[in-house]
Amino acid sequence: MNHSKPPTKAAIKKAEKRIESVAKKGATELYLDGLGLVEVPESVRQLTQLDLLYLADNSISRLPEWLGELHGIRILDVSGNDLVELPQSIQGLTKLKRLILSSNRLTLLPEELEPLSSLESLSLSSNPLRSLPVSVTRLKNLRSIMAIHCDLRELPEGFGSLAALEKLDLQGNRVERLPLTFTQLTRLTELSLGNNALTVLPESLGELTELTELWLQYNQLVEIPKSVGSLSRLTKLSLSGNRVAELPESIGNLAALRSLFLGENRLCSLPRTLRRLPVLEYLYLHDNPGLNIPESLLGARPGLGSPGEVSRILEYCFPE
């Protein structure tokens, strides 16, 4: 959000000059970012040929109703403004593929989003959103949702109908449970649910077989479902900062796993099947006092240097 002072005459003049240039050339992209604008200039309304409209990092508190008349827009970026709501006319942007709303003051999204049927990417991060409208679940071409550090408490029950979804990042919310349909998202490759309030994962988690990254750090999980062993493409798994006391033996089936984050849990033992992981490069086990592994073996914590050597850690845990 950008709470800057009112735009100077020079800034407005610069915006109008850019608009005039786009109109004259018939260009399809308009960049009005970082000018300190408090509203979208009326002269943008004539630019019906626009494909991209970039209004990021201004102080705009309201989008005009006529915005929906710009039917050709495929990318709309209004991140870093002061928006508290979106106009209903946004439904007119039926060719929109990427909508970037991050870092505003949105508490609600319009109830009817179905007309945005071409939408592939939705960025909502850093807004005080408590929920998503059910209509989001009907955006059948949506491939990516970014909603980091919002205030989401739950996901719509029909969330699993987003059959094209490949990337979902909900880090830093307050989600306590996943909807029953969640594991129908079988095209997911990256799932980030860290820093939420999850207490349990569905046993059907293993149906998300396309996952390559699964981030579940800093929740309230006490156990991991056995089906996690079915995630054969998984390369990164983060479970740090939970309440896990035991790992399923099936974790040894994760043949593609390269990074395993298990710090700050309640582990007292490890499954011997960890020795079966052929390409494991990084194993973080810090702050599991029940394991009694010397700090010198564990190496540096994530992001602070070189971790301990996996083979040495496992040899210590499972001496021949």
VOPAGU-2260 file (C-alpha; in pm, 1 decimal, decimal comma):
REM VOPAGU-2260
SITE   aa  ch    i         X         Y         Z
SITE  MET   A    0       0,0       0,0       0,0
SITE  ASN   A    1     122,7     343,7     -86,4
SITE  HIS   A    2      -0,9     623,4     140,0
SITE  SER   A    3     190,7     898,6     -40,5
SITE  LYS   A    4      99,2    1264,5     -75,7
SITE  PRO   A    5    -132,3    1381,7    -357,1
SITE  PRO   A    6      21,4    1359,0    -704,2
SITE  THR   A    7     214,2    1658,8    -824,1
SITE  LYS   A    8     120,7    1840,2   -1142,2
SITE  ALA   A    9     437,3    1696,4   -1290,7
SITE  ALA   A   10     323,5    1340,4   -1211,6
SITE  ILE   A   11     -19,3    1396,9   -1363,9
SITE  LYS   A   12     143,2    1552,7   -1666,9
SITE  LYS   A   13     372,9    1252,6   -1701,1
SITE  ALA   A   14      73,8    1015,8   -1684,2
SITE  GLU   A   15    -119,1    1210,9   -1945,8
SITE  LYS   A   16     186,5    1217,6   -2169,5
SITE  ARG   A   17     214,4     838,3   -2152,8
SITE  ILE   A   18    -156,7     798,2   -2220,9
SITE  GLU   A   19    -136,1    1034,4   -2517,1
SITE  SER   A   20     160,8     843,4   -2657,7
SITE  VAL   A   21     -19,0     507,9   -2630,5
SITE  ALA   A   22    -330,3     654,2   -2792,9
SITE  LYS   A   23    -129,7     803,0   -3078,9
SITE  LYS   A   24      67,8     486,2   -3149,7
SITE  GLY   A   25    -221,0     248,5   -3089,4
SITE  ALA   A   26       4,0      66,5   -2842,7
SITE  THR   A   27    -141,0    -213,8   -2631,9
SITE  GLU   A   28      53,9    -157,5   -2308,4
SITE  LEU   A   29      22,0     130,0   -2062,8
SITE  TYR   A   30     253,4     177,3   -1765,8
SITE  LEU   A   31     139,3     425,2   -1501,7
SITE  ASP   A   32     316,8     269,9   -1205,4
SITE  GLY   A   33     475,6     466,7    -922,2
SITE  LEU   A   34     340,1     809,4   -1015,0
SITE  GLY   A   35     151,7     877,4    -692,0
SITE  LEU   A   36    -184,9     877,9    -868,8
SITE  VAL   A   37    -495,9     880,6    -649,7
SITE  GLU   A   38    -731,8     785,9    -932,1
SITE  VAL   A   39    -716,3     635,2   -1277,6
SITE  PRO   A   40    -710,5     919,8   -1533,0
SITE  GLU   A   41   -1034,2     944,6   -1730,5
SITE  SER   A   42    -831,8     957,4   -2051,9
SITE  VAL   A   43    -743,3     588,1   -2009,2
SITE  ARG   A   44   -1105,4     509,9   -2095,6
SITE  GLN   A   45   -1044,2     575,8   -2466,0
SITE  LEU   A   46    -768,7     312,2   -2486,4
SITE  THR   A   47    -992,6      20,1   -2575,7
SITE  GLN   A   48    -702,7    -152,6   -2752,0
SITE  LEU   A   49    -512,6    -210,1   -2427,2
SITE  ASP   A   50    -375,3    -555,6   -2356,9
SITE  LEU   A   51    -181,4    -463,9   -2040,3
SITE  LEU   A   52    -264,0    -195,8   -1781,9
SITE  TYR   A   53      -3,8    -140,2   -1513,6
SITE  LEU   A   54    -116,2      82,5   -1223,7
SITE  ALA   A   55     102,3     -56,8    -946,1
SITE  ASP   A   56     248,2     144,0    -656,9
SITE  ASN   A   57      21,0     444,1    -661,1
SITE  SER   A   58    -234,8     566,6    -402,5
SITE  ILE   A   59    -550,7     468,7    -589,1
SITE  SER   A   60    -840,2     396,5    -353,4
SITE  ARG   A   61   -1108,5     320,9    -612,3
SITE  LEU   A   62   -1113,8     180,0    -963,3
SITE  PRO   A   63   -1361,1     345,7   -1204,3
SITE  GLU   A   64   -1671,4     162,2   -1319,5
SITE  TRP   A   65   -1573,3     226,1   -1679,9
SITE  LEU   A   66   -1272,3      -2,8   -1633,6
SITE  GLY   A   67   -1491,5    -291,8   -1744,7
SITE  GLU   A   68   -1522,9    -128,2   -2087,2
SITE  LEU   A   69   -1158,0    -213,0   -2162,9
SITE  HIS   A   70   -1257,7    -559,8   -2277,6
SITE  GLY   A   71    -922,0    -650,5   -2434,0
SITE  ILE   A   72    -712,1    -630,4   -2117,2
SITE  ARG   A   73    -524,8    -953,6   -2047,6
SITE  ILE   A   74    -300,4    -833,1   -1764,3
SITE  LEU   A   75    -413,3    -589,5   -1494,6
SITE  ASP   A   76    -171,9    -491,7   -1217,7
SITE  VAL   A   77    -307,7    -268,0    -941,5
SITE  SER   A   78     -79,6    -394,4    -665,1
SITE  GLY   A   79      53,8    -155,3    -401,4
SITE  ASN   A   80    -244,8      79,0    -391,4
SITE  ASP   A   81    -517,7     160,3    -135,8
SITE  LEU   A   82    -808,5     -32,4    -286,1
SITE  VAL   A   83   -1077,1    -147,4     -41,2
SITE  GLU   A   84   -1306,8    -299,8    -302,4
SITE  LEU   A   85   -1328,9    -381,7    -671,7
SITE  PRO   A   86   -1598,4    -246,0    -902,8
SITE  GLN   A   87   -1862,5    -489,7   -1024,9
SITE  SER   A   88   -1771,2    -383,6   -1377,0
SITE  ILE   A   89   -1450,0    -584,7   -1350,6
SITE  GLN   A   90   -1668,2    -869,3   -1475,9
SITE  GLY   A   91   -1639,8    -707,1   -1817,5
SITE  LEU   A   92   -1271,1    -801,1   -1843,9
SITE  THR   A   93   -1353,7   -1137,6   -1995,6
SITE  LYS   A   94   -1012,5   -1178,4   -2163,7
SITE  LEU   A   95    -820,3   -1119,2   -1840,8
SITE  LYS   A   96    -551,4   -1382,0   -1783,1
SITE  ARG   A   97    -353,3   -1228,1   -1498,8
SITE  LEU   A   98    -498,0   -1017,5   -1215,5
SITE  ILE   A   99    -254,9    -872,3    -961,6
SITE  LEU   A  100    -421,2    -724,2    -653,0
SITE  SER   A  101    -144,1    -769,2    -395,6
SITE  SER   A  102     -74,3    -513,1    -121,0
SITE  ASN   A  103    -403,9    -330,3    -106,9
SITE  ARG   A  104    -672,7    -310,3     163,7
SITE  LEU   A  105    -924,4    -550,9      15,2
SITE  THR   A  106   -1146,8    -729,9     265,8
SITE  LEU   A  107   -1380,9    -884,4       7,3
SITE  LEU   A  108   -1378,3    -984,1    -356,0
SITE  PRO   A  109   -1685,2    -949,7    -580,4
SITE  GLU   A  110   -1926,0   -1239,7    -535,4
SITE  GLU   A  111   -1961,0   -1300,0    -906,8
SITE  LEU   A  112   -1626,6   -1372,5   -1072,0
SITE  GLU   A  113   -1741,3   -1634,5   -1324,7
SITE  PRO   A  114   -1720,5   -1391,2   -1619,5
SITE  LEU   A  115   -1342,5   -1384,7   -1571,4
SITE  SER   A  116   -1334,7   -1730,0   -1726,3
SITE  SER   A  117    -998,4   -1677,6   -1899,8
SITE  LEU   A  118    -816,1   -1597,0   -1574,9
SITE  GLU   A  119    -501,1   -1806,0   -1522,9
SITE  SER   A  120    -320,5   -1622,5   -1242,4
SITE  LEU   A  121    -465,7   -1448,0    -936,7
SITE  SER   A  122    -240,9   -1259,2    -693,0
SITE  LEU   A  123    -403,0   -1150,0    -365,8
SITE  SER   A  124    -113,4   -1137,8    -118,9
SITE  SER   A  125    -102,6    -884,2     165,1
SITE  ASN   A  126    -471,4    -799,8     174,7
SITE  PRO   A  127    -691,7    -841,2     486,6
SITE  LEU   A  128    -912,3   -1099,2     312,8
SITE  ARG   A  129   -1095,7   -1338,1     547,3
SITE  SER   A  130   -1248,6   -1554,5     277,7
SITE  LEU   A  131   -1268,4   -1617,5     -94,1
SITE  PRO   A  132   -1600,7   -1607,0    -279,8
SITE  VAL   A  133   -1740,8   -1939,9    -396,4
SITE  SER   A  134   -1724,9   -1807,5    -752,6
SITE  VAL   A  135   -1344,1   -1841,0    -741,9
SITE  THR   A  136   -1393,3   -2216,7    -756,9
SITE  ARG   A  137   -1560,9   -2179,7   -1096,4
SITE  LEU   A  138   -1258,0   -2022,6   -1266,6
SITE  LYS   A  139   -1171,8   -2337,0   -1458,4
SITE  ASN   A  140    -855,9   -2200,5   -1625,4
SITE  LEU   A  141    -694,6   -2076,4   -1303,3
SITE  ARG   A  142    -341,8   -2215,4   -1277,0
SITE  SER   A  143    -193,7   -2006,3    -995,4
SITE  ILE   A  144    -326,3   -1847,2    -675,2
SITE  MET   A  145    -100,0   -1638,0    -454,0
SITE  ALA   A  146    -261,0   -1528,2    -126,9
SITE  ILE   A  147      31,3   -1489,5     111,7
SITE  HIS   A  148     -20,0   -1298,0     437,9
SITE  CYS   A  149    -391,2   -1239,7     405,4
SITE  ASP   A  150    -635,2   -1322,6     685,8
SITE  LEU   A  151    -798,0   -1629,3     532,1
SITE  ARG   A  152    -968,8   -1861,0     781,0
SITE  GLU   A  153   -1100,5   -2118,7     535,4
SITE  LEU   A  154   -1129,9   -2213,0     170,6
SITE  PRO   A  155   -1458,6   -2262,7     -17,4
SITE  GLU   A  156   -1583,6   -2621,7      -2,5
SITE  GLY   A  157   -1575,8   -2651,1    -379,8
SITE  PHE   A  158   -1210,4   -2554,3    -400,5
SITE  GLY   A  159   -1120,1   -2891,0    -548,1
SITE  SER   A  160   -1303,7   -2806,3    -869,3
SITE  LEU   A  161   -1010,5   -2585,7    -977,5
SITE  ALA   A  162    -889,7   -2867,4   -1199,2
SITE  ALA   A  163    -619,7   -2661,8   -1376,9
SITE  LEU   A  164    -454,6   -2528,9   -1058,5
SITE  GLU   A  165     -79,0   -2592,8   -1052,6
SITE  LYS   A  166      51,3   -2351,2    -789,7
SITE  LEU   A  167    -117,4   -2253,8    -462,3
SITE  ASP   A  168      56,8   -2033,4    -206,0
SITE  LEU   A  169    -139,1   -1957,9     111,2
SITE  GLN   A  170     148,2   -1898,3     351,4
SITE  GLY   A  171      80,1   -1677,4     650,8
SITE  ASN   A  172    -296,1   -1713,0     688,7
SITE  ARG   A  173    -519,9   -1869,2     956,9
SITE  VAL   A  174    -653,5   -2172,0     771,7
SITE  GLU   A  175    -746,0   -2446,7    1019,4
SITE  ARG   A  176    -859,2   -2718,7     781,7
SITE  LEU   A  177    -864,6   -2806,1     414,5
SITE  PRO   A  178   -1197,1   -2864,2     236,5
SITE  LEU   A  179   -1292,2   -3223,4     160,8
SITE  THR   A  180   -1248,9   -3163,7    -211,3
SITE  PHE   A  181    -893,5   -3033,3    -174,7
SITE  THR   A  182    -715,3   -3347,4    -293,4
SITE  GLN   A  183    -901,6   -3329,2    -623,3
SITE  LEU   A  184    -642,9   -3066,1    -723,8
SITE  THR   A  185    -442,1   -3333,9    -900,3
SITE  ARG   A  186    -242,8   -3095,0   -1120,6
SITE  LEU   A  187     -85,0   -2915,2    -826,1
SITE  THR   A  188     294,0   -2906,3    -848,7
SITE  GLU   A  189     368,2   -2648,9    -575,6
SITE  LEU   A  190     165,4   -2625,1    -253,7
SITE  SER   A  191     259,5   -2377,4      20,0
SITE  LEU   A  192      52,2   -2385,2     339,0
SITE  GLY   A  193     317,5   -2276,5     586,0
SITE  ASN   A  194     235,8   -2052,8     883,2
SITE  ASN   A  195    -130,9   -2141,9     911,5
SITE  ALA   A  196    -329,7   -2323,0    1182,6
SITE  LEU   A  197    -370,1   -2669,5    1030,0
SITE  THR   A  198    -407,4   -2951,0    1283,2
SITE  VAL   A  199    -464,1   -3240,0    1044,4
SITE  LEU   A  200    -395,0   -3334,4     683,2
SITE  PRO   A  201    -629,9   -3549,8     473,6
SITE  GLU   A  202    -527,8   -3912,7     436,0
SITE  SER   A  203    -594,9   -3863,8      64,9
SITE  LEU   A  204    -301,5   -3619,4      43,5
SITE  GLY   A  205    -116,6   -3885,1    -152,8
SITE  GLU   A  206    -351,5   -3830,0    -446,8
SITE  LEU   A  207    -166,9   -3506,4    -529,2
SITE  THR   A  208      89,2   -3705,5    -723,7
SITE  GLU   A  209     217,8   -3416,3    -937,1
SITE  LEU   A  210     350,9   -3227,3    -631,7
SITE  THR   A  211     719,2   -3135,7    -645,8
SITE  GLU   A  212     716,2   -2896,9    -347,6
SITE  LEU   A  213     509,3   -2923,3     -29,0
SITE  TRP   A  214     551,4   -2655,5     238,2
SITE  LEU   A  215     368,4   -2718,1     568,5
SITE  GLN   A  216     600,5   -2547,9     817,7
SITE  TYR   A  217     468,6   -2378,2    1132,1
SITE  ASN   A  218     124,5   -2527,7    1161,2
SITE  GLN   A  219      -9,7   -2744,6    1444,4
SITE  LEU   A  220      24,2   -3084,4    1281,9
SITE  VAL   A  221      77,1   -3384,2    1508,4
SITE  GLU   A  222      98,5   -3655,1    1244,1
SITE  ILE   A  223     165,2   -3699,1     874,8
SITE  PRO   A  224     -59,2   -3932,5     670,5
SITE  LYS   A  225      97,6   -4252,5     537,5
SITE  SER   A  226     -16,5   -4158,7     188,6
SITE  VAL   A  227     258,3   -3893,9     172,5
SITE  GLY   A  228     476,2   -4178,9      46,7
SITE  SER   A  229     280,8   -4173,1    -280,3
SITE  LEU   A  230     416,6   -3829,2    -372,6
SITE  SER   A  231     683,5   -3976,3    -596,4
SITE  ARG   A  232     775,3   -3645,7    -765,8
SITE  LEU   A  233     831,0   -3454,5    -442,0
SITE  THR   A  234    1170,7   -3282,1    -422,7
SITE  LYS   A  235    1110,6   -3052,6    -122,3
SITE  LEU   A  236     910,1   -3128,0     192,2
SITE  SER   A  237     892,9   -2884,8     483,9
SITE  LEU   A  238     736,4   -2989,9     813,8
SITE  SER   A  239     937,7   -2767,8    1047,6
SITE  GLY   A  240     771,3   -2602,0    1345,6
SITE  ASN   A  241     490,0   -2851,1    1400,4
SITE  ARG   A  242     416,2   -3105,7    1675,7
SITE  VAL   A  243     509,1   -3420,6    1488,7
SITE  ALA   A  244     641,5   -3700,2    1711,1
SITE  GLU   A  245     666,2   -3974,1    1449,6
SITE  LEU   A  246     710,0   -3997,4    1074,2
SITE  PRO   A  247     542,2   -4265,4     860,8
SITE  GLU   A  248     765,8   -4540,4     723,1
SITE  SER   A  249     630,9   -4455,5     379,6
SITE  ILE   A  250     844,6   -4140,2     371,9
SITE  GLY   A  251    1120,2   -4368,1     247,6
SITE  ASN   A  252     931,9   -4402,4     -82,8
SITE  LEU   A  253     999,2   -4040,2    -180,9
SITE  ALA   A  254    1265,7   -4128,7    -433,9
SITE  ALA   A  255    1294,2   -3775,2    -577,4
SITE  LEU   A  256    1324,0   -3598,2    -240,1
SITE  ARG   A  257    1624,7   -3365,7    -213,2
SITE  SER   A  258    1533,5   -3139,8      81,4
SITE  LEU   A  259    1359,8   -3246,3     403,2
SITE  PHE   A  260    1288,6   -2989,6     674,5
SITE  LEU   A  261    1193,5   -3143,8    1011,8
SITE  GLY   A  262    1324,3   -2892,2    1265,6
SITE  GLU   A  263    1129,4   -2777,3    1573,1
SITE  ASN   A  264     909,9   -3082,1    1613,0
SITE  ARG   A  265     875,5   -3349,5    1883,6
SITE  LEU   A  266    1056,6   -3631,1    1709,4
SITE  CYS   A  267    1210,4   -3896,2    1932,1
SITE  SER   A  268    1302,0   -4136,8    1652,8
SITE  LEU   A  269    1327,3   -4154,7    1276,8
SITE  PRO   A  270    1209,3   -4428,5    1040,7
SITE  ARG   A  271    1494,0   -4641,5     905,2
SITE  THR   A  272    1341,4   -4598,6     561,2
SITE  LEU   A  273    1504,9   -4254,2     543,1
SITE  ARG   A  274    1816,0   -4442,3     438,6
SITE  ARG   A  275    1636,8   -4541,2     117,4
SITE  LEU   A  276    1614,4   -4183,7     -12,9
SITE  PRO   A  277    1867,2   -4191,8    -297,7
SITE  VAL   A  278    1905,2   -3819,6    -375,0
SITE  LEU   A  279    1847,7   -3657,6     -33,3
SITE  GLU   A  280    2091,9   -3365,3      -4,7
SITE  TYR   A  281    1953,3   -3155,0     280,9
SITE  LEU   A  282    1816,6   -3290,2     608,3
SITE  TYR   A  283    1726,8   -3043,7     882,3
SITE  LEU   A  284    1649,6   -3189,1    1225,9
SITE  HIS   A  285    1734,8   -2901,5    1457,7
SITE  ASP   A  286    1539,0   -2851,4    1781,7
SITE  ASN   A  287    1416,6   -3207,1    1821,7
SITE  PRO   A  288    1580,1   -3274,4    2159,5
SITE  GLY   A  289    1434,1   -3624,7    2174,7
SITE  LEU   A  290    1661,6   -3731,7    1888,1
SITE  ASN   A  291    1979,8   -3648,9    2082,4
SITE  ILE   A  292    2174,9   -3570,2    1767,1
SITE  PRO   A  293    2486,9   -3359,7    1831,2
SITE  GLU   A  294    2466,4   -3006,4    1693,6
SITE  SER   A  295    2801,3   -3059,4    1524,3
SITE  LEU   A  296    2641,4   -3324,3    1303,1
SITE  LEU   A  297    2329,8   -3120,4    1224,7
SITE  GLY   A  298    2528,6   -2830,5    1080,4
SITE  ALA   A  299    2380,2   -2489,9    1014,2
SITE  ARG   A  300    2011,3   -2413,7    1028,5
SITE  PRO   A  301    1820,1   -2339,4     706,1
SITE  GLY   A  302    1947,0   -2025,1     537,9
SITE  LEU   A  303    2241,9   -1983,1     777,0
SITE  GLY   A  304    2512,4   -2190,2     613,3
SITE  SER   A  305    2596,5   -2545,6     516,9
SITE  PRO   A  306    2375,9   -2817,4     667,6
SITE  GLY   A  307    2512,5   -3136,4     812,0
SITE  GLU   A  308    2607,7   -3422,1     581,8
SITE  VAL   A  309    2304,5   -3646,1     536,4
SITE  SER   A  310    2502,2   -3971,0     534,5
SITE  ARG   A  311    2674,1   -3887,7     864,4
SITE  ILE   A  312    2346,6   -3793,2    1032,9
SITE  LEU   A  313    2179,9   -4117,1     924,6
SITE  GLU   A  314    2480,2   -4324,8    1024,1
SITE  TYR   A  315    2458,0   -4173,0    1371,1
SITE  CYS   A  316    2084,5   -4244,7    1395,1
SITE  PHE   A  317    2112,6   -4596,2    1252,4
SITE  PRO   A  318    2449,7   -4744,2    1341,8
SITE  GLU   A  319    2523,2   -5078,1    1178,6
